[in-house]
Amino acid sequence: MSQAVEAVSASCAGYLADLHARCFATPWSAADIASLLNLPGCLALACREGRDYQAMAMFRSAADEAELLTLATDPACRRQGLAEKVLAFGEARLLNQGVVRVFLEVSEHNPGARVLYQRAGYDEIARRRAYYRDGADALVLEKWLQKDGQTAP
């Protein structure tokens, strides 16, 4: 299995959408993903073997902040560290672009993702009540990528 992480473009939207559909009850379409990836500041990263996309992360940045839009790992490839790899690779790339803080939202009913984000250094800063279709709250998390005394608490 490939462990390399690479940036991918809108031309890969179909593969990313297939992966997203294996991971989420309400998946994003290839058109949705391509539309995002054609916007300035949007970055998609993936681990794959050939055309078999195993994990992906999509970020959108503006100025010195970014949002993790989605993180997905094929259920058959979970517990192999792929989500951690694409997340860490994305954070490093964003930091090199001048991003100092990343935000994300995660369902309170997704304990696996919550543990992953906690281990990666994300802290809960807010809650959006009944945000998801199933009525679950969204936990808003943040991570400071750079703590230099000037930009982070």
Contacts in CASP RR format, 6 or more apart in sequence:
PFRMAT RR
TARGET T0000
AUTHOR 0000-0000-0000
METHOD contacts of the structure
MODEL  1
MSQAVEAVSASCAGYLADLHARCFATPWSAADIASLLNLPGCLALACREG
RDYQAMAMFRSAADEAELLTLATDPACRRQGLAEKVLAFGEARLLNQGVV
RVFLEVSEHNPGARVLYQRAGYDEIARRRAYYRDGADALVLEKWLQKDGQ
TAP
1 49 0 8 1.000
1 54 0 8 1.000
1 77 0 8 1.000
1 80 0 8 1.000
2 47 0 8 1.000
2 48 0 8 1.000
2 49 0 8 1.000
2 50 0 8 1.000
2 54 0 8 1.000
3 47 0 8 1.000
3 82 0 8 1.000
3 85 0 8 1.000
4 47 0 8 1.000
5 45 0 8 1.000
5 46 0 8 1.000
5 47 0 8 1.000
5 85 0 8 1.000
5 86 0 8 1.000
5 89 0 8 1.000
5 90 0 8 1.000
6 45 0 8 1.000
6 46 0 8 1.000
6 47 0 8 1.000
6 48 0 8 1.000
7 43 0 8 1.000
7 44 0 8 1.000
7 45 0 8 1.000
7 93 0 8 1.000
8 15 0 8 1.000
8 16 0 8 1.000
8 44 0 8 1.000
8 45 0 8 1.000
8 46 0 8 1.000
8 56 0 8 1.000
9 37 0 8 1.000
9 44 0 8 1.000
10 33 0 8 1.000
10 34 0 8 1.000
10 37 0 8 1.000
10 38 0 8 1.000
12 44 0 8 1.000
12 46 0 8 1.000
12 53 0 8 1.000
13 30 0 8 1.000
13 31 0 8 1.000
13 33 0 8 1.000
13 34 0 8 1.000
13 37 0 8 1.000
14 30 0 8 1.000
14 33 0 8 1.000
14 34 0 8 1.000
15 46 0 8 1.000
15 48 0 8 1.000
15 51 0 8 1.000
15 53 0 8 1.000
16 30 0 8 1.000
16 33 0 8 1.000
16 44 0 8 1.000
16 46 0 8 1.000
16 53 0 8 1.000
16 56 0 8 1.000
16 58 0 8 1.000
17 27 0 8 1.000
17 28 0 8 1.000
17 29 0 8 1.000
17 30 0 8 1.000
17 32 0 8 1.000
17 33 0 8 1.000
18 53 0 8 1.000
19 46 0 8 1.000
19 53 0 8 1.000
19 54 0 8 1.000
19 55 0 8 1.000
19 56 0 8 1.000
19 72 0 8 1.000
19 74 0 8 1.000
20 27 0 8 1.000
20 28 0 8 1.000
20 33 0 8 1.000
20 56 0 8 1.000
20 70 0 8 1.000
20 72 0 8 1.000
21 27 0 8 1.000
22 72 0 8 1.000
22 74 0 8 1.000
22 75 0 8 1.000
23 72 0 8 1.000
23 73 0 8 1.000
23 74 0 8 1.000
23 75 0 8 1.000
24 72 0 8 1.000
26 133 0 8 1.000
28 70 0 8 1.000
33 44 0 8 1.000
33 58 0 8 1.000
36 42 0 8 1.000
36 58 0 8 1.000
36 60 0 8 1.000
36 69 0 8 1.000
37 44 0 8 1.000
37 58 0 8 1.000
39 60 0 8 1.000
41 60 0 8 1.000
41 61 0 8 1.000
41 62 0 8 1.000
42 58 0 8 1.000
42 59 0 8 1.000
42 60 0 8 1.000
42 61 0 8 1.000
42 69 0 8 1.000
43 58 0 8 1.000
43 59 0 8 1.000
43 60 0 8 1.000
43 61 0 8 1.000
43 90 0 8 1.000
43 93 0 8 1.000
43 94 0 8 1.000
44 56 0 8 1.000
44 57 0 8 1.000
44 58 0 8 1.000
44 59 0 8 1.000
45 56 0 8 1.000
45 57 0 8 1.000
45 58 0 8 1.000
45 86 0 8 1.000
45 89 0 8 1.000
45 90 0 8 1.000
45 93 0 8 1.000
46 53 0 8 1.000
46 54 0 8 1.000
46 55 0 8 1.000
46 56 0 8 1.000
46 57 0 8 1.000
46 86 0 8 1.000
47 53 0 8 1.000
47 54 0 8 1.000
47 55 0 8 1.000
47 56 0 8 1.000
47 82 0 8 1.000
47 85 0 8 1.000
47 86 0 8 1.000
48 54 0 8 1.000
53 74 0 8 1.000
54 73 0 8 1.000
54 74 0 8 1.000
54 77 0 8 1.000
54 82 0 8 1.000
55 71 0 8 1.000
55 72 0 8 1.000
55 73 0 8 1.000
55 74 0 8 1.000
55 77 0 8 1.000
55 82 0 8 1.000
55 83 0 8 1.000
55 85 0 8 1.000
55 86 0 8 1.000
56 70 0 8 1.000
56 71 0 8 1.000
56 72 0 8 1.000
56 86 0 8 1.000
57 68 0 8 1.000
57 70 0 8 1.000
57 71 0 8 1.000
57 72 0 8 1.000
57 83 0 8 1.000
57 86 0 8 1.000
57 87 0 8 1.000
57 89 0 8 1.000
57 90 0 8 1.000
58 68 0 8 1.000
58 69 0 8 1.000
58 70 0 8 1.000
58 71 0 8 1.000
59 66 0 8 1.000
59 67 0 8 1.000
59 68 0 8 1.000
59 69 0 8 1.000
59 90 0 8 1.000
59 94 0 8 1.000
59 102 0 8 1.000
60 66 0 8 1.000
60 67 0 8 1.000
60 69 0 8 1.000
61 67 0 8 1.000
61 94 0 8 1.000
61 97 0 8 1.000
61 99 0 8 1.000
64 98 0 8 1.000
64 99 0 8 1.000
64 100 0 8 1.000
64 101 0 8 1.000
64 151 0 8 1.000
65 99 0 8 1.000
65 100 0 8 1.000
65 101 0 8 1.000
65 102 0 8 1.000
65 103 0 8 1.000
66 94 0 8 1.000
66 99 0 8 1.000
66 101 0 8 1.000
66 102 0 8 1.000
66 103 0 8 1.000
67 102 0 8 1.000
67 103 0 8 1.000
67 104 0 8 1.000
68 87 0 8 1.000
68 102 0 8 1.000
68 103 0 8 1.000
68 104 0 8 1.000
71 83 0 8 1.000
71 86 0 8 1.000
71 87 0 8 1.000
71 104 0 8 1.000
71 113 0 8 1.000
73 82 0 8 1.000
73 83 0 8 1.000
83 116 0 8 1.000
84 116 0 8 1.000
84 119 0 8 1.000
84 120 0 8 1.000
87 116 0 8 1.000
87 120 0 8 1.000
88 120 0 8 1.000
91 102 0 8 1.000
91 120 0 8 1.000
91 143 0 8 1.000
91 145 0 8 1.000
94 102 0 8 1.000
94 145 0 8 1.000
95 145 0 8 1.000
95 146 0 8 1.000
99 145 0 8 1.000
100 144 0 8 1.000
100 145 0 8 1.000
100 146 0 8 1.000
100 151 0 8 1.000
100 152 0 8 1.000
101 142 0 8 1.000
101 143 0 8 1.000
101 144 0 8 1.000
101 145 0 8 1.000
101 151 0 8 1.000
101 152 0 8 1.000
102 122 0 8 1.000
102 142 0 8 1.000
102 143 0 8 1.000
102 145 0 8 1.000
103 140 0 8 1.000
103 141 0 8 1.000
103 142 0 8 1.000
104 117 0 8 1.000
104 122 0 8 1.000
104 140 0 8 1.000
104 141 0 8 1.000
104 142 0 8 1.000
105 128 0 8 1.000
105 131 0 8 1.000
105 138 0 8 1.000
105 139 0 8 1.000
105 140 0 8 1.000
105 141 0 8 1.000
106 113 0 8 1.000
106 114 0 8 1.000
106 117 0 8 1.000
106 138 0 8 1.000
106 139 0 8 1.000
106 141 0 8 1.000
107 113 0 8 1.000
107 132 0 8 1.000
107 134 0 8 1.000
107 136 0 8 1.000
107 137 0 8 1.000
107 138 0 8 1.000
107 139 0 8 1.000
108 114 0 8 1.000
108 127 0 8 1.000
108 136 0 8 1.000
108 137 0 8 1.000
108 138 0 8 1.000
108 139 0 8 1.000
109 132 0 8 1.000
109 134 0 8 1.000
109 136 0 8 1.000
114 139 0 8 1.000
117 141 0 8 1.000
120 143 0 8 1.000
121 143 0 8 1.000
122 141 0 8 1.000
122 142 0 8 1.000
122 143 0 8 1.000
123 141 0 8 1.000
123 142 0 8 1.000
123 143 0 8 1.000
124 139 0 8 1.000
124 140 0 8 1.000
124 141 0 8 1.000
125 140 0 8 1.000
125 141 0 8 1.000
125 142 0 8 1.000
126 139 0 8 1.000
126 140 0 8 1.000
127 137 0 8 1.000
127 138 0 8 1.000
127 139 0 8 1.000
127 140 0 8 1.000
128 137 0 8 1.000
128 138 0 8 1.000
128 140 0 8 1.000
129 137 0 8 1.000
130 136 0 8 1.000
130 137 0 8 1.000
131 137 0 8 1.000
131 138 0 8 1.000
132 138 0 8 1.000
144 151 0 8 1.000
144 152 0 8 1.000
144 153 0 8 1.000
146 152 0 8 1.000
END
